[in-house]
Amino acid sequence: MFVVMSDSHTDRRVIESIKEYYQDKATAIFHCGDSELPSSDPIWEGITVVAGNCDDDEGYHDFLIKEVEQQRILISHGHLFYVGLGLERYSYFAEEKNVDIALFGHIHQPVAQRINQILYLNPGSVAQPRGAHQTKMYALVEKKGKKIEVSYRNLNHEPIPDLQFLL
């Protein structure tokens, strides 16, 4: 099981809380950008993080690819692929990189969908939710046989009932 969060926008405490809760439970923790914290912040030890459009620290990467639980995972904030307009550009990039899962942030809304066998996942925002779900949230991802279970959680680490998926 791994954890995905995004768009914390200077709220270091929320990153710290999620990290502390999962550091001995999860195989990986990802942050999809827009933390607005320095890339040298010790909070990032044990967390894979990328640059968002609000992160002007050059120590961050625009995207990374990690192997976790036999899954090849692409992590990006998504703004460079215009994810606010849809996933078409990001899907071309993800397919080119031959990944199983493509994580992204930027839109502050939960997304869990498959396109051409790749799971695209946005964990929503831990600080500034937008859209239909006005809950500060993150996602847990766990491989279940040939499917992937995605469980969105609120900041009390409780499942959000209508945001539980087996894809």
C-alpha positions as CSV (number, residue, x, y, z in Angstrom):
1,M,0.0,0.0,0.0
2,F,1.3,3.5,-0.8
3,V,0.1,7.0,0.0
4,V,-0.5,9.9,-2.5
5,M,-1.1,13.5,-1.5
6,S,-0.9,16.8,-3.3
7,D,-1.4,20.5,-3.2
8,S,-0.6,21.2,0.5
9,H,0.2,24.9,-0.3
10,T,2.5,25.8,2.7
11,D,0.7,23.5,5.2
12,R,3.7,21.6,6.4
13,R,1.8,20.1,9.4
14,V,-0.6,18.2,7.1
15,I,2.4,16.5,5.3
16,E,4.0,15.8,8.7
17,S,0.7,14.2,10.0
18,I,0.2,11.9,7.0
19,K,3.9,11.0,7.0
20,E,3.9,10.2,10.7
21,Y,0.7,8.1,10.4
22,Y,1.9,6.0,7.5
23,Q,5.7,5.9,7.7
24,D,5.7,2.4,9.2
25,K,2.6,1.2,7.2
26,A,3.2,2.3,3.6
27,T,5.7,1.1,1.1
28,A,6.0,4.6,-0.3
29,I,4.6,8.1,0.2
30,F,4.2,10.5,-2.8
31,H,3.5,14.2,-2.9
32,C,2.4,15.5,-6.3
33,G,3.6,19.1,-5.9
34,D,2.6,22.5,-4.8
35,S,3.9,22.2,-1.3
36,E,5.6,25.6,-1.6
37,L,8.2,24.3,0.8
38,P,12.0,24.2,0.1
39,S,13.2,21.1,-1.6
40,S,15.8,20.8,1.2
41,D,13.1,20.6,4.0
42,P,13.7,17.5,6.1
43,I,10.0,16.7,5.8
44,W,10.8,15.2,2.4
45,E,13.0,12.4,3.8
46,G,11.1,9.2,2.9
47,I,8.7,11.1,0.6
48,T,8.9,11.2,-3.2
49,V,8.0,14.8,-4.2
50,V,7.9,16.7,-7.5
51,A,7.6,20.4,-8.5
52,G,4.2,22.0,-8.9
53,N,3.4,25.3,-10.6
54,C,3.7,27.1,-7.2
55,D,7.0,25.5,-6.4
56,D,9.9,27.7,-7.6
57,D,12.6,25.8,-5.9
58,E,14.9,24.3,-8.5
59,G,15.7,21.3,-6.3
60,Y,12.5,19.6,-7.4
61,H,12.0,17.4,-10.5
62,D,9.2,18.1,-12.9
63,F,8.4,14.3,-12.9
64,L,9.8,11.1,-11.5
65,I,9.3,7.4,-12.2
66,K,9.5,5.0,-9.3
67,E,9.0,1.2,-9.0
68,V,6.8,0.4,-6.1
69,E,5.1,-3.0,-5.4
70,Q,5.9,-4.2,-8.9
71,Q,4.2,-1.2,-10.3
72,R,5.9,1.4,-12.5
73,I,4.7,4.8,-11.2
74,L,4.9,8.2,-12.9
75,I,4.5,11.2,-10.6
76,S,4.0,14.7,-11.9
77,H,2.1,17.8,-10.8
78,G,0.3,17.7,-14.1
79,H,0.4,21.4,-15.0
80,L,3.0,20.9,-17.7
81,F,0.5,18.5,-19.3
82,Y,-2.5,20.8,-18.9
83,V,-4.4,18.3,-16.8
84,G,-7.0,20.9,-16.0
85,L,-8.2,20.5,-19.6
86,G,-8.2,16.7,-19.5
87,L,-5.8,13.8,-19.4
88,E,-5.0,13.5,-23.2
89,R,-1.5,15.0,-23.1
90,Y,-0.6,13.3,-19.8
91,S,-1.8,10.0,-21.1
92,Y,0.5,10.3,-24.2
93,F,3.4,10.9,-21.9
94,A,2.5,8.1,-19.5
95,E,2.1,5.6,-22.3
96,E,5.5,6.7,-23.7
97,K,7.1,6.1,-20.3
98,N,5.4,2.7,-20.1
99,V,4.0,3.1,-16.6
100,D,1.2,1.3,-14.8
101,I,0.1,4.2,-12.7
102,A,0.3,8.0,-13.4
103,L,-0.1,10.3,-10.4
104,F,-0.8,14.0,-10.7
105,G,-2.1,17.0,-8.7
106,H,-2.9,20.5,-9.8
107,I,-6.7,20.3,-10.1
108,H,-7.3,19.8,-6.4
109,Q,-10.0,17.2,-7.2
110,P,-10.0,13.4,-6.9
111,V,-9.6,11.4,-10.1
112,A,-9.3,7.6,-10.4
113,Q,-9.7,6.2,-13.9
114,R,-8.1,3.9,-16.3
115,I,-7.1,4.9,-19.8
116,N,-5.5,2.2,-22.0
117,Q,-4.7,0.0,-18.9
118,I,-2.9,2.9,-17.0
119,L,-4.5,4.1,-13.8
120,Y,-4.6,7.9,-13.6
121,L,-4.9,9.1,-10.0
122,N,-5.3,12.6,-8.5
123,P,-5.4,12.4,-4.7
124,G,-7.4,15.7,-4.4
125,S,-5.9,18.4,-2.1
126,V,-4.8,18.1,1.5
127,A,-5.2,21.9,1.9
128,Q,-7.5,23.5,-0.7
129,P,-10.1,21.1,-2.1
130,R,-12.1,22.2,-5.2
131,G,-15.1,20.9,-7.1
132,A,-17.8,18.5,-5.9
133,H,-15.8,17.1,-3.0
134,Q,-15.0,19.9,-0.5
135,T,-13.1,17.5,1.8
136,K,-9.3,17.9,2.4
137,M,-8.1,14.4,1.3
138,Y,-5.4,12.1,0.1
139,A,-5.4,8.6,-1.4
140,L,-4.2,5.1,-0.5
141,V,-3.4,2.8,-3.3
142,E,-3.1,-1.0,-2.9
143,K,-2.7,-3.7,-5.5
144,K,-5.4,-6.4,-5.1
145,G,-4.6,-9.2,-7.6
146,K,-5.0,-7.7,-11.1
147,K,-6.9,-4.7,-9.8
148,I,-5.9,-1.7,-7.8
149,E,-7.9,-0.5,-4.8
150,V,-8.0,3.3,-4.4
151,S,-9.3,4.6,-1.1
152,Y,-9.6,8.4,-0.6
153,R,-9.2,9.4,3.1
154,N,-10.0,12.6,5.0
155,L,-7.4,14.1,7.3
156,N,-8.6,12.0,10.2
157,H,-7.5,9.0,8.0
158,E,-11.1,7.8,7.6
159,P,-12.4,6.5,4.2
160,I,-14.6,8.9,2.3
161,P,-17.6,6.7,1.5
162,D,-18.3,7.7,-2.1
163,L,-14.6,7.7,-3.0
164,Q,-13.6,4.0,-2.8
165,F,-12.7,2.3,-6.0
166,L,-11.5,-1.1,-7.3
167,L,-10.1,-0.5,-10.8
